């Protein structure tokens, strides 16, 4: 099965990259958007995930990995909502800011630029490679 690439967003005061690093892994719960739910359901173990902090300097700060397929979200009041399990892989040497992403012609069509409010979004292999390179400088 081919690796897929994703981006998840979190507000650092709710759950920051440092929390994921401390915890090692976490259930990615609380998603209440239909499009984001479809993306969670499409995730598979081994898929690579950018961790984006959506407050302060808005930036992709680390790399995570899916470790468990979608399962019922225990924080949901109604059926149908799902969560996945993510584990921390590595922090970026340098966070990749939203401003940097918007300034990169190769990333102009990235969902983060086009559908900025979506909390779980797909990333193309080319976008993933470019952002990972920016974060490793």
C-alpha positions in Angstrom: 0.0 0.0 0.0 1.3 3.4 -0.9 2.1 5.9 1.9 -0.3 8.8 2.0 0.5 12.3 3.4 -1.6 14.5 5.6 -1.6 17.6 7.7 -3.3 18.0 11.1 -3.9 21.3 12.8 -4.0 22.0 16.5 -4.0 25.1 18.6 -0.9 24.9 20.8 -2.8 25.8 24.0 -5.1 22.9 23.3 -2.6 20.3 22.2 0.9 21.3 21.1 3.7 19.5 19.3 5.5 19.4 22.6 2.5 17.5 24.1 2.7 14.9 21.4 6.5 14.5 21.9 5.9 14.2 25.6 3.1 11.7 25.2 4.8 9.7 22.4 1.4 9.1 20.8 -2.2 10.3 21.1 -5.7 9.7 19.8 -6.5 12.5 17.4 -10.0 13.2 18.7 -12.5 16.1 18.5 -12.7 16.6 14.8 -16.2 17.7 13.9 -16.0 18.6 10.2 -17.4 16.3 7.6 -14.5 16.7 5.1 -11.9 16.3 7.8 -13.7 13.1 9.0 -13.4 11.7 5.5 -9.7 12.3 5.6 -9.4 10.7 9.0 -11.2 7.6 7.7 -8.7 7.4 4.7 -5.7 7.4 7.0 -3.7 4.2 7.3 -0.9 3.1 9.6 2.4 4.3 8.3 1.0 7.4 6.7 3.1 10.5 7.4 1.5 13.5 9.0 2.6 17.2 9.3 1.8 18.7 12.7 0.6 22.3 12.2 0.2 24.7 15.1 -2.5 27.2 14.2 -1.8 29.9 16.7 1.2 32.1 17.4 3.6 31.8 14.4 1.3 29.5 12.3 3.7 26.8 11.2 4.3 23.1 10.5 6.5 22.2 13.5 7.0 18.4 13.3 6.3 15.1 11.6 4.0 12.4 13.0 2.8 9.1 11.8 -0.5 7.3 11.8 -0.3 4.2 14.0 -4.0 3.1 14.2 -6.8 3.4 11.6 -10.0 5.3 12.3 -12.0 4.2 15.3 -15.1 5.7 17.0 -14.1 9.0 18.6 -14.7 8.6 22.4 -15.2 12.4 22.8 -18.2 12.5 20.3 -21.8 12.9 21.5 -23.1 11.3 18.4 -22.1 8.3 16.3 -20.1 8.5 13.1 -17.2 10.7 14.3 -13.8 9.1 14.3 -10.3 9.5 15.6 -6.9 8.0 14.6 -3.8 7.4 16.7 -0.7 9.4 15.9 2.8 9.1 17.1 5.5 11.8 17.1 8.3 11.0 14.7 10.6 14.1 14.7 10.5 17.9 15.1 11.4 20.1 12.2 14.9 21.7 12.6 13.1 24.9 11.6 9.3 25.4 11.7 7.8 26.0 8.2 5.6 29.0 8.6 2.3 29.6 6.7 4.0 32.7 5.2 6.8 30.6 3.8 4.3 28.1 2.3 2.3 30.9 0.7 5.6 32.3 -0.8 6.5 29.0 -2.4 5.1 28.7 -6.0 5.3 24.9 -5.7 2.9 25.0 -2.7 0.3 27.4 -4.1 -2.3 24.7 -4.5 -1.7 23.1 -1.1 -4.9 22.6 0.8 -3.4 24.6 3.7 -3.4 27.7 1.4 -6.7 27.0 -0.4 -8.9 25.6 2.4 -7.2 27.1 5.4 -9.8 26.2 8.0 -9.8 22.5 7.4 -8.2 20.7 10.4 -7.3 17.5 8.7 -6.1 17.7 5.1 -4.3 15.7 2.4 -0.9 16.7 1.2 0.5 15.6 -2.2 3.8 13.7 -2.2 5.5 16.6 -4.0 4.2 19.1 -1.4 5.3 16.8 1.4 8.8 16.5 0.0 9.1 20.3 -0.5 7.8 21.2 3.0 10.0 18.5 4.6 13.0 20.0 2.8 12.1 23.5 4.1 11.8 22.2 7.6 15.2 20.4 7.5 17.2 23.5 6.8 
